[in-house]
Amino acid sequence: MSNAYIDGFVIAVPTSNKQKFIEHAQKADSVFKELGATRIIECWGDDVPNGRLTDFRRAVQAGKDETVVFAWIEWPDKQTRDTAMGRMSELMKTDERLNCETNPTPFDGSRMIFGGFTPILELQ
C-alpha cells in the first residue's frame, strides 16, 4: 500500500451548468495538479438512485434540476496534501483560477460534502 492520500467531494450542480462546471473544474483542478496532486477525477452522476434511508442526492440536498457530482483528488501523501491545502487561502486571493470573480463557482458550495481519506485497500 502506498502513502497516497485522497480528498473526496460530493456536490449538487444545476444540470444546466454542466459545461460551466467542467470549465470551472478544469481551471481550479489545474491548481491542485501544480500543488502536487497526482490525479483528479470529476464524475457527473448518471445512475444515482434514491436510497431507503439516505443517498448521495439527500446528502447534498440535490433538487430535481441538479445532478450529483462525485470527485476525488489523489495526492502522493498526506504531507503534500496538507501543504497544498495550507496554501489555498492565499491562492484564493491571488490566483484567478480560484477567484470567485474570475472563475465563479457554478454550484452551491455550502452543500458540498468533503473529507480526507487514508487508503486501506487497493486492488488493481
N, CA, C and O atoms as a printed pandas DataFrame, in Angstrom:
     atom_number atom_name residue_name chain_id  residue_number  x_coord  y_coord  z_coord
0              1         N          MET        A               1    0.851   -1.181    0.000
1              2        CA          MET        A               1    0.000    0.000    0.000
2              3         C          MET        A               1    0.890    1.234    0.000
3              4         O          MET        A               1    1.840    1.328    0.777
4              5         N          SER        A               2    0.579    2.161   -0.861
5              6        CA          SER        A               2    1.340    3.404   -0.958
6              7         C          SER        A               2    0.980    4.347    0.185
7              8         O          SER        A               2    0.111    4.044    1.003
8              9         N          ASN        A               3    1.646    5.473    0.233
9             10        CA          ASN        A               3    1.342    6.514    1.220
10            11         C          ASN        A               3    0.307    7.494    0.695
11            12         O          ASN        A               3    0.134    8.567    1.272
12            13         N          ALA        A               4   -0.389    7.150   -0.391
13            14        CA          ALA        A               4   -1.342    8.061   -1.035
14            15         C          ALA        A               4   -2.364    8.595   -0.036
15            16         O          ALA        A               4   -2.631    7.985    0.999
16            17         N          TYR        A               5   -2.917    9.733   -0.374
17            18        CA          TYR        A               5   -3.970   10.348    0.423
18            19         C          TYR        A               5   -5.037   10.824   -0.554
19            20         O          TYR        A               5   -4.716   11.290   -1.647
20            21         N          ILE        A               6   -6.304   10.710   -0.166
21            22        CA          ILE        A               6   -7.421   11.028   -1.055
22            23         C          ILE        A               6   -8.319   12.078   -0.408
23            24         O          ILE        A               6   -8.709   11.944    0.751
24            25         N          ASP        A               7   -8.640   13.122   -1.168
25            26        CA          ASP        A               7   -9.693   14.062   -0.784
26            27         C          ASP        A               7  -10.909   13.722   -1.625
27            28         O          ASP        A               7  -10.811   13.656   -2.850
28            29         N          GLY        A               8  -12.065   13.503   -0.985
29            30        CA          GLY        A               8  -13.294   13.171   -1.695
30            31         C          GLY        A               8  -14.324   14.271   -1.559
31            32         O          GLY        A               8  -14.381   14.963   -0.542
32            33         N          PHE        A               9  -15.144   14.430   -2.598
33            34        CA          PHE        A               9  -16.134   15.501   -2.654
34            35         C          PHE        A               9  -17.425   14.997   -3.288
35            36         O          PHE        A               9  -17.392   14.198   -4.224
36            37         N          VAL        A              10  -18.558   15.460   -2.779
37            38        CA          VAL        A              10  -19.849   15.238   -3.413
38            39         C          VAL        A              10  -20.566   16.583   -3.402
39            40         O          VAL        A              10  -20.662   17.245   -2.369
40            41         N          ILE        A              11  -21.070   16.976   -4.581
41            42        CA          ILE        A              11  -21.764   18.260   -4.710
42            43         C          ILE        A              11  -22.975   18.103   -5.618
43            44         O          ILE        A              11  -23.060   17.162   -6.407
44            45         N          ALA        A              12  -23.901   19.030   -5.496
45            46        CA          ALA        A              12  -25.055   19.100   -6.391
46            47         C          ALA        A              12  -24.824   20.284   -7.331
47            48         O          ALA        A              12  -24.597   21.411   -6.889
48            49         N          VAL        A              13  -24.885   20.007   -8.627
49            50        CA          VAL        A              13  -24.651   21.042   -9.635
50            51         C          VAL        A              13  -25.913   21.184  -10.476
51            52         O          VAL        A              13  -26.454   20.180  -10.939
52            53         N          PRO        A              14  -26.397   22.414  -10.685
53            54        CA          PRO        A              14  -27.530   22.562  -11.600
54            55         C          PRO        A              14  -27.201   21.870  -12.928
55            56         O          PRO        A              14  -26.161   22.127  -13.534
56            57         N          THR        A              15  -28.096   20.998  -13.362
57            58        CA          THR        A              15  -27.857   20.221  -14.577
58            59         C          THR        A              15  -27.550   21.131  -15.761
59            60         O          THR        A              15  -26.740   20.780  -16.619
60            61         N          SER        A              16  -28.182   22.280  -15.812
61            62        CA          SER        A              16  -27.947   23.222  -16.913
62            63         C          SER        A              16  -26.552   23.837  -16.870
63            64         O          SER        A              16  -26.119   24.457  -17.841
64            65         N          ASN        A              17  -25.847   23.671  -15.758
65            66        CA          ASN        A              17  -24.497   24.238  -15.606
66            67         C          ASN        A              17  -23.391   23.226  -15.874
67            68         O          ASN        A              17  -22.249   23.456  -15.477
68            69         N          LYS        A              18  -23.694   22.126  -16.529
69            70        CA          LYS        A              18  -22.684   21.083  -16.722
70            71         C          LYS        A              18  -21.433   21.629  -17.402
71            72         O          LYS        A              18  -20.326   21.395  -16.916
72            73         N          GLN        A              19  -21.576   22.345  -18.505
73            74        CA          GLN        A              19  -20.406   22.866  -19.214
74            75         C          GLN        A              19  -19.673   23.904  -18.364
75            76         O          GLN        A              19  -18.443   23.932  -18.345
76            77         N          LYS        A              20  -20.419   24.754  -17.666
77            78        CA          LYS        A              20  -19.790   25.731  -16.773
78            79         C          LYS        A              20  -19.003   25.023  -15.675
79            80         O          LYS        A              20  -17.915   25.458  -15.295
80            81         N          PHE        A              21  -19.570   23.917  -15.166
81            82        CA          PHE        A              21  -18.867   23.155  -14.138
82            83         C          PHE        A              21  -17.565   22.583  -14.683
83            84         O          PHE        A              21  -16.529   22.659  -14.022
84            85         N          ILE        A              22  -17.609   22.014  -15.877
85            86        CA          ILE        A              22  -16.406   21.438  -16.484
86            87         C          ILE        A              22  -15.333   22.508  -16.639
87            88         O          ILE        A              22  -14.170   22.279  -16.305
88            89         N          GLU        A              23  -15.720   23.669  -17.143
89            90        CA          GLU        A              23  -14.758   24.761  -17.332
90            91         C          GLU        A              23  -14.192   25.232  -15.996
91            92         O          GLU        A              23  -12.991   25.475  -15.877
92            93         N          HIS        A              24  -15.056   25.359  -14.996
93            94        CA          HIS        A              24  -14.613   25.762  -13.653
94            95         C          HIS        A              24  -13.620   24.741  -13.098
95            96         O          HIS        A              24  -12.557   25.107  -12.595
96            97         N          ALA        A              25  -13.976   23.454  -13.194
97            98        CA          ALA        A              25  -13.126   22.395  -12.653
98            99         C          ALA        A              25  -11.782   22.337  -13.366
99           100         O          ALA        A              25  -10.754   22.137  -12.720
100          101         N          GLN        A              26  -11.771   22.507  -14.675
101          102        CA          GLN        A              26  -10.503   22.472  -15.411
102          103         C          GLN        A              26   -9.550   23.540  -14.890
103          104         O          GLN        A              26   -8.356   23.288  -14.730
104          105         N          LYS        A              27  -10.073   24.725  -14.629
105          106        CA          LYS        A              27   -9.227   25.813  -14.113
106          107         C          LYS        A              27   -8.779   25.533  -12.684
107          108         O          LYS        A              27   -7.586   25.565  -12.383
108          109         N          ALA        A              28   -9.745   25.257  -11.802
109          110        CA          ALA        A              28   -9.414   25.058  -10.386
110          111         C          ALA        A              28   -8.562   23.811  -10.173
111          112         O          ALA        A              28   -7.623   23.830   -9.377
112          113         N          ASP        A              29   -8.881   22.735  -10.874
113          114        CA          ASP        A              29   -8.132   21.490  -10.683
114          115         C          ASP        A              29   -6.684   21.615  -11.133
115          116         O          ASP        A              29   -5.813   20.912  -10.621
116          117         N          SER        A              30   -6.420   22.505  -12.089
117          118        CA          SER        A              30   -5.037   22.686  -12.537
118          119         C          SER        A              30   -4.159   23.205  -11.398
119          120         O          SER        A              30   -2.957   22.940  -11.369
120          121         N          VAL        A              31   -4.754   23.942  -10.465
121          122        CA          VAL        A              31   -4.004   24.430   -9.305
122          123         C          VAL        A              31   -3.591   23.246   -8.427
123          124         O          VAL        A              31   -2.450   23.176   -7.970
124          125         N          PHE        A              32   -4.521   22.320   -8.196
125          126        CA          PHE        A              32   -4.197   21.150   -7.380
126          127         C          PHE        A              32   -3.080   20.331   -8.013
127          128         O          PHE        A              32   -2.204   19.828   -7.309
128          129         N          LYS        A              33   -3.106   20.193   -9.328
129          130        CA          LYS        A              33   -2.025   19.467  -10.014
130          131         C          LYS        A              33   -0.691   20.175   -9.790
131          132         O          LYS        A              33    0.317   19.522   -9.520
132          133         N          GLU        A              34   -0.676   21.492   -9.897
133          134        CA          GLU        A              34    0.558   22.256   -9.678
134          135         C          GLU        A              34    1.061   22.124   -8.246
135          136         O          GLU        A              34    2.260   22.227   -7.988
136          137         N          LEU        A              35    0.133   21.895   -7.316
137          138        CA          LEU        A              35    0.500   21.758   -5.905
138          139         C          LEU        A              35    0.852   20.324   -5.521
139          140         O          LEU        A              35    1.114   20.040   -4.352
140          141         N          GLY        A              36    0.860   19.413   -6.506
141          142        CA          GLY        A              36    1.330   18.063   -6.236
142          143         C          GLY        A              36    0.332   16.943   -6.370
143          144         O          GLY        A              36    0.702   15.782   -6.197
144          145         N          ALA        A              37   -0.939   17.241   -6.675
145          146        CA          ALA        A              37   -1.916   16.163   -6.858
146          147         C          ALA        A              37   -1.463   15.268   -8.007
147          148         O          ALA        A              37   -0.964   15.753   -9.023
148          149         N          THR        A              38   -1.638   13.972   -7.841
149          150        CA          THR        A              38   -1.229   13.040   -8.885
150          151         C          THR        A              38   -2.364   12.696   -9.837
151          152         O          THR        A              38   -2.125   12.290  -10.975
152          153         N          ARG        A              39   -3.609   12.859   -9.369
153          154        CA          ARG        A              39   -4.766   12.507  -10.200
154          155         C          ARG        A              39   -5.984   13.210   -9.652
155          156         O          ARG        A              39   -6.166   13.304   -8.438
156          157         N          ILE        A              40   -6.827   13.707  -10.555
157          158        CA          ILE        A              40   -8.080   14.347  -10.165
158          159         C          ILE        A              40   -9.174   13.795  -11.060
159          160         O          ILE        A              40   -9.045   13.798  -12.284
160          161         N          ILE        A              41  -10.247   13.325  -10.451
161          162        CA          ILE        A              41  -11.361   12.753  -11.192
162          163         C          ILE        A              41  -12.635   13.517  -10.809
163          164         O          ILE        A              41  -12.939   13.670   -9.626
164          165         N          GLU        A              42  -13.367   13.989  -11.802
165          166        CA          GLU        A              42  -14.660   14.648  -11.618
166          167         C          GLU        A              42  -15.684   13.772  -12.341
167          168         O          GLU        A              42  -15.545   13.535  -13.541
168          169         N          CYS        A              43  -16.704   13.291  -11.639
169          170        CA          CYS        A              43  -17.678   12.362  -12.217
170          171         C          CYS        A              43  -19.084   12.963  -12.174
171          172         O          CYS        A              43  -19.566   13.359  -11.113
172          173         N          TRP        A              44  -19.734   13.027  -13.337
173          174        CA          TRP        A              44  -21.099   13.541  -13.477
174          175         C          TRP        A              44  -22.071   12.378  -13.263
175          176         O          TRP        A              44  -22.016   11.388  -13.991
176          177         N          GLY        A              45  -22.944   12.487  -12.287
177          178        CA          GLY        A              45  -23.858   11.397  -11.950
178          179         C          GLY        A              45  -24.814   11.039  -13.083
179          180         O          GLY        A              45  -25.425   11.916  -13.694
180          181         N          ASP        A              46  -24.937    9.740  -13.355
181          182        CA          ASP        A              46  -25.935    9.303  -14.331
182          183         C          ASP        A              46  -26.714    8.079  -13.837
183          184         O          ASP        A              46  -27.675    7.658  -14.481
184          185         N          ASP        A              47  -26.310    7.510  -12.708
185          186        CA          ASP        A              47  -27.035    6.398  -12.095
186          187         C          ASP        A              47  -26.919    6.560  -10.586
187          188         O          ASP        A              47  -26.183    5.828   -9.923
188          189         N          VAL        A              48  -27.656    7.530  -10.053
189          190        CA          VAL        A              48  -27.578    7.879   -8.632
190          191         C          VAL        A              48  -28.960    7.625   -8.028
191          192         O          VAL        A              48  -29.791    8.532   -7.971
192          193         N          PRO        A              49  -29.204    6.389   -7.577
193          194        CA          PRO        A              49  -30.541    6.018   -7.109
194          195         C          PRO        A              49  -30.891    6.630   -5.757
195          196         O          PRO        A              49  -30.025    6.992   -4.960
196          197         N          ASN        A              50  -32.187    6.729   -5.537
197          198        CA          ASN        A              50  -32.683    7.133   -4.237
198          199         C          ASN        A              50  -32.542    5.955   -3.285
199          200         O          ASN        A              50  -32.890    4.826   -3.630
200          201         N          GLY        A              51  -32.034    6.219   -2.090
201          202        CA          GLY        A              51  -31.881    5.171   -1.086
202          203         C          GLY        A              51  -33.082    5.103   -0.170
203          204         O          GLY        A              51  -33.976    5.947   -0.236
204          205         N          ARG        A              52  -33.100    4.096    0.686
205          206        CA          ARG        A              52  -34.209    3.947    1.635
206          207         C          ARG        A              52  -34.027    4.877    2.832
207          208         O          ARG        A              52  -34.996    5.462    3.318
208          209         N          LEU        A              53  -32.774    5.017    3.314
209          210        CA          LEU        A              53  -32.510    5.862    4.476
210          211         C          LEU        A              53  -31.766    7.138    4.102
211          212         O          LEU        A              53  -32.075    8.220    4.600
212          213         N          THR        A              54  -30.783    6.997    3.220
213          214        CA          THR        A              54  -30.015    8.154    2.764
214          215         C          THR        A              54  -29.424    7.813    1.403
215          216         O          THR        A              54  -29.479    6.663    0.969
216          217         N          ASP        A              55  -28.867    8.797    0.742
217          218        CA          ASP        A              55  -28.260    8.596   -0.566
218          219         C          ASP        A              55  -27.468    9.848   -0.924
219          220         O          ASP        A              55  -27.489   10.838   -0.192
220          221         N          PHE        A              56  -26.775    9.796   -2.047
221          222        CA          PHE        A              56  -25.970   10.940   -2.472
222          223         C          PHE        A              56  -26.824   12.192   -2.669
223          224         O          PHE        A              56  -26.417   13.285   -2.275
224          225         N          ARG        A              57  -27.995   12.044   -3.271
225          226        CA          ARG        A              57  -28.843   13.225   -3.545
226          227         C          ARG        A              57  -29.250   13.906   -2.234
227          228         O          ARG        A              57  -29.169   15.129   -2.116
228          229         N          ARG        A              58  -29.681   13.122   -1.264
229          230        CA          ARG        A              58  -30.095   13.701    0.016
230          231         C          ARG        A              58  -28.905   14.286    0.770
231          232         O          ARG        A              58  -29.040   15.292    1.467
232          233         N          ALA        A              59  -27.749   13.659    0.632
233          234        CA          ALA        A              59  -26.564   14.131    1.355
234          235         C          ALA        A              59  -26.216   15.571    0.978
235          236         O          ALA        A              59  -25.739   16.339    1.813
236          237         N          VAL        A              60  -26.456   15.933   -0.285
237          238        CA          VAL        A              60  -26.130   17.299   -0.736
238          239         C          VAL        A              60  -27.385   18.111   -1.053
239          240         O          VAL        A              60  -27.307   19.180   -1.658
240          241         N          GLN        A              61  -28.534   17.592   -0.641
241          242        CA          GLN        A              61  -29.821   18.262   -0.840
242          243         C          GLN        A              61  -30.032   18.652   -2.310
243          244         O          GLN        A              61  -30.439   19.773   -2.614
244          245         N          ALA        A              62  -29.750   17.715   -3.204
245          246        CA          ALA        A              62  -29.900   17.976   -4.638
246          247         C          ALA        A              62  -31.370   18.117   -5.010
247          248         O          ALA        A              62  -32.214   17.315   -4.610
248          249         N          GLY        A              63  -31.651   19.154   -5.785
249          250        CA          GLY        A              63  -33.000   19.360   -6.296
250          251         C          GLY        A              63  -33.217   18.578   -7.579
251          252         O          GLY        A              63  -32.286   17.982   -8.121
252          253         N          LYS        A              64  -34.452   18.585   -8.058
253          254        CA          LYS        A              64  -34.801   17.849   -9.275
254          255         C          LYS        A              64  -34.028   18.344  -10.490
255          256         O          LYS        A              64  -33.801   17.588  -11.435
256          257         N          ASP        A              65  -33.629   19.597  -10.468
257          258        CA          ASP        A              65  -32.909   20.192  -11.599
258          259         C          ASP        A              65  -31.388   20.165  -11.394
259          260         O          ASP        A              65  -30.656   20.887  -12.070
260          261         N          GLU        A              66  -30.920   19.328  -10.457
261          262        CA          GLU        A              66  -29.489   19.246  -10.161
262          263         C          GLU        A              66  -28.975   17.823  -10.362
263          264         O          GLU        A              66  -29.712   16.848  -10.212
264          265         N          THR        A              67  -27.704   17.734  -10.700
265          266        CA          THR        A              67  -27.016   16.457  -10.878
266          267         C          THR        A              67  -25.947   16.334   -9.800
267          268         O          THR        A              67  -25.271   17.310   -9.475
268          269         N          VAL        A              68  -25.796   15.134   -9.248
269          270        CA          VAL        A              68  -24.778   14.889   -8.232
270          271         C          VAL        A              68  -23.435   14.658   -8.924
271          272         O          VAL        A              68  -23.334   13.885   -9.877
272          273         N          VAL        A              69  -22.409   15.344   -8.422
273          274        CA          VAL        A              69  -21.041   15.165   -8.901
274          275         C          VAL        A              69  -20.235   14.539   -7.771
275          276         O          VAL        A              69  -20.277   14.995   -6.628
276          277         N          PHE        A              70  -19.505   13.491   -8.114
277          278        CA          PHE        A              70  -18.632   12.782   -7.182
278          279         C          PHE        A              70  -17.217   12.980   -7.700
279          280         O          PHE        A              70  -16.935   12.699   -8.865
280          281         N          ALA        A              71  -16.333   13.459   -6.848
281          282        CA          ALA        A              71  -14.976   13.784   -7.301
282          283         C          ALA        A              71  -13.963   13.407   -6.238
283          284         O          ALA        A              71  -14.281   13.303   -5.053
284          285         N          TRP        A              72  -12.733   13.205   -6.694
285          286        CA          TRP        A              72  -11.656   12.971   -5.737
286          287         C          TRP        A              72  -10.341   13.464   -6.294
287          288         O          TRP        A              72  -10.126   13.539   -7.504
288          289         N          ILE        A              73   -9.471   13.796   -5.358
289          290        CA          ILE        A              73   -8.113   14.218   -5.685
290          291         C          ILE        A              73   -7.173   13.226   -5.011
291          292         O          ILE        A              73   -7.276   12.977   -3.810
292          293         N          GLU        A              74   -6.271   12.673   -5.780
293          294        CA          GLU        A              74   -5.268   11.762   -5.228
294          295         C          GLU        A              74   -3.967   12.535   -5.037
295          296         O          GLU        A              74   -3.509   13.250   -5.928
296          297         N          TRP        A              75   -3.391   12.374   -3.863
297          298        CA          TRP        A              75   -2.122   13.011   -3.510
298          299         C          TRP        A              75   -1.082   11.922   -3.266
299          300         O          TRP        A              75   -1.449   10.805   -2.903
300          301         N          PRO        A              76    0.188   12.209   -3.451
301          302        CA          PRO        A              76    1.202   11.190   -3.192
302          303         C          PRO        A              76    1.289   10.812   -1.719
303          304         O          PRO        A              76    1.682    9.697   -1.375
304          305         N          ASP        A              77    0.913   11.771   -0.838
305          306        CA          ASP        A              77    0.944   11.518    0.606
306          307         C          ASP        A              77    0.195   12.646    1.310
307          308         O          ASP        A              77   -0.107   13.674    0.704
308          309         N          LYS        A              78   -0.098   12.449    2.582
309          310        CA          LYS        A              78   -0.860   13.441    3.348
310          311         C          LYS        A              78   -0.076   14.738    3.526
311          312         O          LYS        A              78   -0.671   15.816    3.537
312          313         N          GLN        A              79    1.223   14.656    3.663
313          314        CA          GLN        A              79    2.023   15.874    3.833
314          315         C          GLN        A              79    1.896   16.789    2.616
315          316         O          GLN        A              79    1.744   18.001    2.766
316          317         N          THR        A              80    1.958   16.217    1.410
317          318        CA          THR        A              80    1.793   17.020    0.196
318          319         C          THR        A              80    0.416   17.663    0.179
319          320         O          THR        A              80    0.271   18.838   -0.158
320          321         N          ARG        A              81   -0.592   16.881    0.545
321          322        CA          ARG        A              81   -1.962   17.413    0.581
322          323         C          ARG        A              81   -2.094   18.529    1.610
323          324         O          ARG        A              81   -2.669   19.577    1.314
324          325         N          ASP        A              82   -1.571   18.316    2.810
325          326        CA          ASP        A              82   -1.682   19.331    3.857
326          327         C          ASP        A              82   -0.951   20.611    3.468
327          328         O          ASP        A              82   -1.441   21.708    3.739
328          329         N          THR        A              83    0.202   20.487    2.844
329          330        CA          THR        A              83    0.941   21.657    2.377
330          331         C          THR        A              83    0.124   22.411    1.324
331          332         O          THR        A              83    0.018   23.636    1.369
332          333         N          ALA        A              84   -0.449   21.666    0.381
333          334        CA          ALA        A              84   -1.263   22.287   -0.671
334          335         C          ALA        A              84   -2.467   22.999   -0.077
335          336         O          ALA        A              84   -2.753   24.140   -0.441
336          337         N          MET        A              85   -3.174   22.345    0.827
337          338        CA          MET        A              85   -4.359   22.955    1.428
338          339         C          MET        A              85   -3.982   24.176    2.263
339          340         O          MET        A              85   -4.756   25.129    2.355
340          341         N          GLY        A              86   -2.821   24.151    2.860
341          342        CA          GLY        A              86   -2.347   25.303    3.612
342          343         C          GLY        A              86   -2.110   26.524    2.739
343          344         O          GLY        A              86   -2.195   27.656    3.215
344          345         N          ARG        A              87   -1.816   26.303    1.482
345          346        CA          ARG        A              87   -1.573   27.403    0.543
346          347         C          ARG        A              87   -2.857   27.922   -0.099
347          348         O          ARG        A              87   -2.855   28.995   -0.703
348          349         N          MET        A              88   -3.957   27.171    0.025
349          350        CA          MET        A              88   -5.184   27.509   -0.697
350          351         C          MET        A              88   -5.772   28.868   -0.324
351          352         O          MET        A              88   -6.208   29.596   -1.216
352          353         N          SER        A              89   -5.801   29.235    0.942
353          354        CA          SER        A              89   -6.432   30.509    1.311
354          355         C          SER        A              89   -5.707   31.687    0.667
355          356         O          SER        A              89   -6.349   32.642    0.230
356          357         N          GLU        A              90   -4.390   31.632    0.605
357          358        CA          GLU        A              90   -3.640   32.703   -0.060
358          359         C          GLU        A              90   -3.858   32.670   -1.567
359          360         O          GLU        A              90   -4.032   33.712   -2.198
360          361         N          LEU        A              91   -3.847   31.475   -2.137
361          362        CA          LEU        A              91   -4.039   31.350   -3.581
362          363         C          LEU        A              91   -5.429   31.796   -4.012
363          364         O          LEU        A              91   -5.602   32.285   -5.129
364          365         N          MET        A              92   -6.415   31.634   -3.147
365          366        CA          MET        A              92   -7.770   32.077   -3.490
366          367         C          MET        A              92   -7.815   33.599   -3.669
367          368         O          MET        A              92   -8.698   34.122   -4.349
368          369         N          LYS        A              93   -6.880   34.288   -3.067
369          370        CA          LYS        A              93   -6.806   35.748   -3.205
370          371         C          LYS        A              93   -5.964   36.168   -4.401
371          372         O          LYS        A              93   -6.169   37.249   -4.952
372          373         N          THR        A              94   -5.015   35.321   -4.809
373          374        CA          THR        A              94   -4.044   35.751   -5.814
374          375         C          THR        A              94   -4.115   35.010   -7.145
375          376         O          THR        A              94   -3.596   35.509   -8.144
376          377         N          ASP        A              95   -4.738   33.842   -7.191
377          378        CA          ASP        A              95   -4.767   33.042   -8.418
378          379         C          ASP        A              95   -6.160   33.131   -9.035
379          380         O          ASP        A              95   -7.144   32.716   -8.421
380          381         N          GLU        A              96   -6.240   33.670  -10.243
381          382        CA          GLU        A              96   -7.547   33.884  -10.882
382          383         C          GLU        A              96   -8.325   32.587  -11.094
383          384         O          GLU        A              96   -9.550   32.622  -11.209
384          385         N          ARG        A              97   -7.641   31.444  -11.147
385          386        CA          ARG        A              97   -8.338   30.170  -11.323
386          387         C          ARG        A              97   -9.145   29.792  -10.085
387          388         O          ARG        A              97  -10.078   28.995  -10.179
388          389         N          LEU        A              98   -8.801   30.353   -8.927
389          390        CA          LEU        A              98   -9.507   30.067   -7.682
390          391         C          LEU        A              98  -10.350   31.236   -7.198
391          392         O          LEU        A              98  -11.052   31.124   -6.193
392          393         N          ASN        A              99  -10.285   32.348   -7.901
393          394        CA          ASN        A              99  -11.004   33.555   -7.521
394          395         C          ASN        A              99  -12.459   33.456   -7.960
395          396         O          ASN        A              99  -12.738   33.168   -9.123
396          397         N          CYS        A             100  -13.383   33.692   -7.043
397          398        CA          CYS        A             100  -14.811   33.573   -7.347
398          399         C          CYS        A             100  -15.291   34.579   -8.388
399          400         O          CYS        A             100  -16.299   34.341   -9.054
400          401         N          GLU        A             101  -14.594   35.684   -8.536
401          402        CA          GLU        A             101  -14.994   36.676   -9.531
402          403         C          GLU        A             101  -14.541   36.281  -10.933
403          404         O          GLU        A             101  -15.277   36.482  -11.899
404          405         N          THR        A             102  -13.334   35.721  -11.055
405          406        CA          THR        A             102  -12.818   35.363  -12.376
406          407         C          THR        A             102  -13.158   33.925  -12.763
407          408         O          THR        A             102  -13.129   33.592  -13.948
408          409         N          ASN        A             103  -13.475   33.076  -11.805
409          410        CA          ASN        A             103  -13.874   31.692  -12.069
410          411         C          ASN        A             103  -15.019   31.334  -11.119
411          412         O          ASN        A             103  -14.832   30.566  -10.175
412          413         N          PRO        A             104  -16.227   31.905  -11.381
413          414        CA          PRO        A             104  -17.342   31.696  -10.457
414          415         C          PRO        A             104  -17.721   30.226  -10.305
415          416         O          PRO        A             104  -17.690   29.454  -11.263
416          417         N          THR        A             105  -18.073   29.866   -9.091
417          418        CA          THR        A             105  -18.478   28.502   -8.781
418          419         C          THR        A             105  -19.905   28.299   -9.296
419          420         O          THR        A             105  -20.815   29.010   -8.869
420          421         N          PRO        A             106  -20.119   27.335  -10.212
421          422        CA          PRO        A             106  -21.448   27.138  -10.794
422          423         C          PRO        A             106  -22.339   26.186   -9.983
423          424         O          PRO        A             106  -23.165   25.470  -10.549
424          425         N          PHE        A             107  -22.166   26.185   -8.662
425          426        CA          PHE        A             107  -22.963   25.357   -7.770
426          427         C          PHE        A             107  -22.942   25.981   -6.388
427          428         O          PHE        A             107  -22.157   26.892   -6.126
428          429         N          ASP        A             108  -23.802   25.496   -5.505
429          430        CA          ASP        A             108  -23.879   25.989   -4.129
430          431         C          ASP        A             108  -22.860   25.235   -3.275
431          432         O          ASP        A             108  -23.108   24.108   -2.845
432          433         N          GLY        A             109  -21.722   25.864   -3.038
433          434        CA          GLY        A             109  -20.649   25.233   -2.285
434          435         C          GLY        A             109  -20.997   24.923   -0.843
435          436         O          GLY        A             109  -20.342   24.090   -0.217
436          437         N          SER        A             110  -22.018   25.578   -0.304
437          438        CA          SER        A             110  -22.382   25.319    1.092
438          439         C          SER        A             110  -22.975   23.923    1.278
439          440         O          SER        A             110  -23.046   23.431    2.404
440          441         N          ARG        A             111  -23.401   23.278    0.186
441          442        CA          ARG        A             111  -23.959   21.921    0.274
442          443         C          ARG        A             111  -22.942   20.851   -0.114
443          444         O          ARG        A             111  -23.287   19.672   -0.187
444          445         N          MET        A             112  -21.707   21.241   -0.359
445          446        CA          MET        A             112  -20.663   20.270   -0.684
446          447         C          MET        A             112  -20.312   19.475    0.564
447          448         O          MET        A             112  -20.202   20.033    1.655
448          449         N          ILE        A             113  -20.134   18.161    0.396
449          450        CA          ILE        A             113  -19.581   17.367    1.478
450          451         C          ILE        A             113  -18.204   16.899    1.022
451          452         O          ILE        A             113  -17.999   16.583   -0.150
452          453         N          PHE        A             114  -17.275   16.860    1.954
453          454        CA          PHE        A             114  -15.900   16.525    1.585
454          455         C          PHE        A             114  -15.173   15.965    2.788
455          456         O          PHE        A             114  -15.610   16.113    3.929
456          457         N          GLY        A             115  -14.067   15.326    2.513
457          458        CA          GLY        A             115  -13.237   14.802    3.591
458          459         C          GLY        A             115  -11.959   14.224    3.037
459          460         O          GLY        A             115  -11.835   13.978    1.837
460          461         N          GLY        A             116  -11.007   14.010    3.931
461          462        CA          GLY        A             116   -9.727   13.418    3.571
462          463         C          GLY        A             116   -9.681   11.972    4.055
463          464         O          GLY        A             116  -10.177   11.646    5.133
464          465         N          PHE        A             117   -9.072   11.110    3.232
465          466        CA          PHE        A             117   -9.104    9.679    3.498
466          467         C          PHE        A             117   -7.747    9.030    3.274
467          468         O          PHE        A             117   -7.033    9.360    2.327
468          469         N          THR        A             118   -7.407    8.109    4.155
469          470        CA          THR        A             118   -6.214    7.290    4.012
470          471         C          THR        A             118   -6.637    5.955    3.404
471          472         O          THR        A             118   -7.459    5.249    3.987
472          473         N          PRO        A             119   -6.092    5.599    2.248
473          474        CA          PRO        A             119   -6.448    4.311    1.646
474          475         C          PRO        A             119   -6.046    3.144    2.555
475          476         O          PRO        A             119   -4.968    3.150    3.150
476          477         N          ILE        A             120   -6.923    2.150    2.650
477          478        CA          ILE        A             120   -6.619    0.962    3.453
478          479         C          ILE        A             120   -6.611   -0.317    2.611
479          480         O          ILE        A             120   -6.172   -1.365    3.085
480          481         N          LEU        A             121   -7.093   -0.239    1.370
481          482        CA          LEU        A             121   -7.088   -1.392    0.482
482          483         C          LEU        A             121   -7.064   -0.887   -0.949
483          484         O          LEU        A             121   -7.805    0.030   -1.300
484          485         N          GLU        A             122   -6.225   -1.476   -1.768
485          486        CA          GLU        A             122   -6.175   -1.105   -3.188
486          487         C          GLU        A             122   -6.023   -2.371   -4.011
487          488         O          GLU        A             122   -5.079   -3.139   -3.823
488          489         N          LEU        A             123   -6.963   -2.583   -4.926
489          490        CA          LEU        A             123   -6.907   -3.714   -5.842
490          491         C          LEU        A             123   -6.677   -3.172   -7.248
491          492         O          LEU        A             123   -7.314   -2.202   -7.657
492          493         N          GLN        A             124   -5.772   -3.798   -7.979
493          494        CA          GLN        A             124   -5.519   -3.349   -9.356
494          495         C          GLN        A             124   -5.590   -4.517  -10.297
495          496         O          GLN        A             124   -5.406   -4.350  -11.503
